[in-house]
Amino acid sequence: MPVGRIVKTVIALLAAAIVLMLPADTFGIVGLTVLQQRVMALFVFAMFFWVLEPIPIFATSVMIIVLELLFMSNKSIKWLKPPDTLHYEAVMHNFADPIIMLFLGGFFIGAAATKYRMDINLGRVLLKPFGTNPKWVMLGMMIVTAIFSMFMSNTATTAMMLAVLMPVLRSIAPEDPARVGFALSIPFAANVGGIGTPIGTPPNAVAMKYLTPQLLDSASTVKTPLITFGQWMLFAVPYMLVLLVITWLLLLFMFKPKADKMTVNFEGKWLRSGRAWVVYVTSALTILLWLLGSFHGMSSTVVAMIPVGVFCATGVIDSNDLKQMSWEVLWLMSGGFALGMALQDSGLANALVNSIPFASMSAMVVLALVCILTFVMANFMSHTATSNLILPVVATLATALPTLGDVGGPVALLLACTFCASLSMTFPISTPPNAMAYATGWIENRDMAKSGLITGVIGLLLLGGMLMMLKTMGYFATFGA
């Protein structure tokens, strides 16, 4: 193992060990239990390992579940078992949480679309109406990228659209600033587009884990998502579209094209085999059922299993395709869910919220603090890891502050926090789409940092304004706010 990784591992383990060994009264939390202190140490362990990355971030998530089972569950090592415990089945169920299945359905659609060239062909068809003017072609690229990112992994979408971008860049002179603008438009549109649906990006799925009736009533045991696929889109899509247009205008301003015309050859041929038609019809049906959840009564997680079953049964997805799916993303989410469960079930999240005088702050101040913290953290670490760390505490905070009604209630706070994670795209390390675009060599780090930071700050201000507008319109009243 390289020396750097060893040093990072030692630092992370030492930080967790210090939290574990300090006297309980050191933390200023009244009645801190053994289990809560262990969960606190686990939180620090996860934070340092996710930030420093001495091991892959999905491996850290797996370790979270293993450590909970060994040292915090009712089936843990008997000599080390704390007086109060987590149920071991609840810990292990995080590997097959319904939200994980929702994302799995999205993975199957994305894999099938790529395999049968539905994504490339659809992208080319959608780009043709935007003509030959560079500024309109850039808008077309961003719209297509955002649409795909709503229903596919934004990482997979970026990879696909960077391939589509190649013939575009060949038609732009090397000295034209538009080359940088086009290259940045893909990752930025993928990040913004992922906001649009619950399956658009992992932070959205993490939020769905806490958007249950329990968010409004702590006594509730109902686990069905409080917000439907369509209700999420009703809030997210208008915001996404406005921010997408603003991002496009910003890129045009910063990297103005020198030419007024470009020649791009978008050619594509739709596959017409039986399995290709299975992909087309099943994908369209799944998306339609997601949008009409209130009509047919099936939850989005149940609908997500339709493409899984159909594609496996018809041979659209075979064993080789399964091996190439991003299973590490699901494991990353599972560990985050397990950490969130430990924070809540141990009572630590509630104790942390009660130890900070949030009640003396206005709802706007609380909203601003949560959003800024999320935005800053997600710029320096995985968006998913940031959501896994922050959302459990925010969910507990949301249930404890009656004044949140001034900004739309608990649902508004969780959605705002989730969106802020996706707005963090200042550096190549901030998100995989940024890293992939930067790796092409078409972008300088300073260009990404400047435009990404401005886009993120504008997104934060726009988010605050939209929350207030929707609060006035009564959107959040649907959820009891």
N, C-alpha and C positions, 0 to 999 in steps of 0.2 A: 504494500500500500504506500502511495506517495506520502512524503513527510507532511505536505500541506493538509492532506485529508486526515492524517493522524492528529495533527494539531487541532483542526476543527472539531474532530470527534471528542478529543479530550476537553476542549472548552465547553462544548455542549453538555457532556456528561457531568462535568464539574459544576456547571450552573444548576443543573437539575439536582445534583447531590446536595448542594448548599441549601436549596429550598427545602429539600427533604429532611435535612439534619438540624435546621434552625429550630429553636423553641417556638411552639405554636403561637405564643403571644407576641412574637416579633412582627407578625403581619398585620396587627391591629384589627383583626377580625374576631369578634366575640364568639366564643364557643366553637372554634375551629376544630373539627374532628380529625382523626387519623386518616380516614378516607379522603376528606377534603384536602388535607395537606399533600397526600399522595397524588391526587388529581392536579393540584397546583404544580407539583414537581413535573408531572407528565406534560402539562401545558407548556412549561418552560422548556422541557426536553423537545417537544414538537416545534416550538417556535425557533429554537436555535438550530435544530436539524433542518427545518424547512428554509431558514434564511442562509445558513452556511453551506448546506448541501454536501456534507461529507459522504453521504450515501444518496441514491436517487430519492426524490421526494415521495414517490409511491412506496418505497421501502420503509420510509419513516412512518407512513400511515399504517402499514402492516404491523410495524413494531408497536404502535399505539395500541392496537387490538390485542396483540400478544401480551404486552405488559399489563393491560387491564385484566386479562384472564388470569395471569399468573399472580398478581399482587393485589387485586381489588375485587375480584369476583367471589361469589359464594362457593366456587369450586377451585379456588386458588390454593397455593401451598399452605397447608394447615398451620404451620408454625409462623407464617407471615400474614395470615388472614386478618384484616382489620375488624374491629367490633361490628361496624356496619359495612355492608358490601353491595356491589352491583350484581344483578342476576346474570349469570354467564350466558344464558340463552339470548338475553337482550343485547349483550355485547356482540355475540356472533351473528345475530340477525342483521347487523349492519352491512354484512357482505351481500345480503339479498334484500335490502330495503326497497320498497316500491319505487322510490325516486331513482335508484340505481337501474331498475327495470325500465323506467321511462327513458333514461339516457341510452340504455342498451338498444331500445327500439330505434332511436335516432342514429345510433352507430350502424345498425343493419341497413337502414335506408341509405345512409351515406356510402357504405361499402358497396351496396348493390348499384347505386347511381354511378359510382366511379367505374365499377367493373363493366357495366353495360353502356358506358359513355353518355349516360343521360345528362350528367352535369356539364360536360364540355359542350355537347350539342345544344343544350338549353341555354347555356351561357352565350354561345355564338348567336343563336337566334335572337336572344334578348338584346344583344349589343348592336345588331344591324340597324335598328331605327334611329340610332344616335348620330348617324351620318359620318362626316369626315373632319369636322372641326374639332381640334384637340380638346377644347374645354368641354364639349358635349360628350366626346368619347370617354373622357375621364369620369364625368358624371355617370355615364352608362356603366363603366367598369365598377364604380362604387356601388351603384344600385344593385347590380347583379351579384356582387360579392356579399352585400348586406343580406339580400334575399336568401342566398345559399347558406349564409352563416346563421340564419334564423332556424334552420332545420338540420344542419350538419355541423360537425365540429368546426370551430373557426380556424383551427390549425389545418384541417383537411381542405377547407375552403380556400385558405391562403395558398396552399401548395398547388391547388388546381388553377386558381386565378393567376398566379405568377407564371404558370405555363401559358395561359391565354395571353398574358401581358407581353410575352416575348415578341410576337409579330408586331405589336404596337410600338415597342421600343425601337425595333429595327427601322421603323418609318420616321423616327425622330432624330434629328441631328445630334451628335455627341455633345456639342457645346450648349444645347438647348436646356435651360433649367427645368423644362417640363418633364424631362426624364426622371428627375428626382421626385417631382410631384406625383407622377404616375406610380412610381415605385412605392411611395409612401401611402398612396390612396388605397392600395390593397389591404395592408395590415390594419390601417385605421378603420376602413369600412367593415372589415371582418370583426374587429373589436366592438364597434358600434352596433353592427347588425346582430351580434350575438345577444344583445339586450332584448331583442324583439319577442322571443318565446321562452318558455321554461326550459327548453332543451337546447337553447342557443349556445350556452356556455356553462361550465360546471358551477360557477357561483350562483347561477339561477336555480340550479337543482338543489344546492345547499339551502337556499332561501326557502324553497318549497317544503323542505323538511320541517321548517318552523312555522310556515304559514298554514296552521291548522286551527281548529276551533279553540284549542288550548291557549293560543296566543291571546284570545279575548277573554277566556274564562279558564283560569288555572285549574279548576276542578274538573274540566272536561277531559274525557279519555278518548275522544274521537280522533282518529288519525287521518281521516280523509282530508285532502287539501282544501283549505278555506277558499282559495282562489282557483278558478278554472283556467284552462288553457286560453280560452277566448277572453276572459276577464283580464288576464295578464297582458295579452296583446292589445286590448283596448286602452290600457295605460301605457304600455311600452312602445308600441309601434309609432304613434304620433311623435313621441319624444325622440325615438330613434331617427325618424325621417327628418325632423327639424335639425337635429344635430348633424346628420349626414350632409344635409345641404350646407350648413355652416362650415363643416370641415372641408367640403369641396371648394367653397368660396375662399377659405383660408389658404388652401393649397394653391389655388389659382393666383392669389395675391402674392404669396411667398415665392412661388415658382412659376411665374407667368410664361406661357408658351410663346415662342418667337414666331412660329408659323401659324397661319390661319387654316391650313388644310393638311391632312395626312392621308395616306393611302394604306389601308389595312385590309388584308384578305382573310375574311372569316369564312372558312369552309368547314362544313361538317356533314356527316351522313348518319341519320338515325338508324339504329339497328332495328330489324323487324322480325327477329326470331321470337318463338313462343315465350321464352324466358324473359326476353327484353320487355315484351308486353306485360308479363307478370309484374315486372319492376315498375313500369309506368303506372299501371292500374292500381297496384297495391300502395305505392307511395302516395298517389293522389287521394285514394280512399282514406288512408291513415291520417293525412293532413286535414282532410275534410271532417273526419270524425273528431279530431282534436278540436277543431274550431266549433263544432256543434255539440259539445259535451252537455250543455244544459238541455238539449233537445232529446237526445237518446239515453241519457242517464249514466253512460259508462264513464268511469274516470279516465283521465289521460294516461295513467299508468297501465290500465287494462288495455286500452287501445294500442299502446306501444308494443304489446305482445303480438299483435296481428302480423306485422311484417316479420317478426322473429319466427313465428310458426310457419307462415306461408313461404318465406324464402328458404328455410331449412327443408321443408317438405318437398318443394319443387326443384331443389338443387341449385337455386339461384346463388345461394351462399353455401360453399362447401368447406371442408375441414381446412384447406389452405387459406381460404378467406378469413376463417375464424382466427387463425394464427396471426394474421396481419392486423387485426383490430387493436385499438388502443386500450387494452385491458388495464394498463397501468393507471389510466385516468379513473376508471371505476374503483380500483383499489385505493387510489388517493382519496376519492370521495368517501369511501367506506370508513377509512381511518378517521377522516374529519367528522363523520357522523358519530363515530364511537367516542371521539373526544368531546363532542357537543353533548352527547347523552350523559357522559360522566360528569361534565360540568353542571348539568341540570339535575340529574338524579341524585347526585351527592349533596346538592344544595349549595355548592360552591359559587355558582353563578349568581344565585340570589344573595348570598353573603357578600360577594364582591360589589354588587349593585348597591346594597344597603350600606356599605362602608364608605361610599362616595356620596356627597350631598347633592345628588341630582334633583331631588325634590325642590331645592331652593333655586334651581335654574329654570329659565323659561324654556318652553318647548323648542323654540327656534335655536336657542343656544345649544341644547342637547343635540338637535338634528345637525347643526353645523359641526359640532365636535366629533360626532360619530362619522360624518361624511369625510371630514378632513383627515381623521385618523385612518380610515379605510383607504382613502386615496393615496396617502403617503406610504402606508405599508405595502399596498399592492404594486407600487412602482418599484419596490426593491425586492419583492418576493412573489411567488406564484399567486395569481388571483384566487385560485381555489384554496390554497393554504391560508391566505388572508381571510377569506370568507369563513373557512372552518374555525379559525381562531376567534373572529369577532362576532359572527352572527349568533352563536349560543348566548353570549353575554348580552347582546343587543336585544334578543328575544325576551330574555328575562327582564331587562330594563324596560322594554315596551309594555310589559304587563304590570309594571310597578308604578308607572307615571300616568296618573289620570289627566294631566295637563297636555298630553300628546294629542288630544283632540284638536288642539289649535293648529296642528300641522297635518291633520288627516288621520291620526291615531296610530296604533301599533303596526298596521299593515303598511302605511306610508313610510314609517321609519325603517322597516325591514327592506322594503323595495328600494328606498333611497340608498341605504347602505350597500345593497347588492349592486345597484347600477354604478356606484362609485368605484367598485372594484374593476369593472369593465372600462371605466374612463381612464384608468391608470395605464398609459402607453407612452411614457416619456423616454424610456431606455430600451435597448434591445433585450435586456433581461426581464423587462416588465411583463412580457407575454410572448408565447410561442410565435404568433404571427409577426410580431416585431422582429424577433430573432431570425426568422426565416427570410424576411425581406432584407434585413441587414446583411445576412450571409451571402446574398447575391452579389455584393460589392457595388451595388448601384447607389447606395445611400451612405452619407457621412453621419457619424454619430451626432454631431452638433445639429444637423438638419432634423434628425428624428427627435432629439431632445427639445429643441425650440418649438417645433410645430406640435409635438405630442403634448408638451406642457400647456401650450395655449389652448389646444383642443380640450384637454382635460378640465382646465379652469372654466372655460366657456360652458362645458358640459355640466359642471357643478352648479354654476349660476342658473343655467337653463332648467336644471332639475328642481332647484328651489322654487323658481317661478312657476313651473308646471304643477308642482305639489300644491301650491297655493291656489292655482286656477281650478284644479280638479277638486280640491277641498270645497271651494265656493260652489262648484257645479254639483256637489253631492255625490261624487263618485265613490268616496270612501264610506259613505253612509251605508252602502250595501254590506259592509263588513262590520257594522256596529260602531263606526267612528262618527 
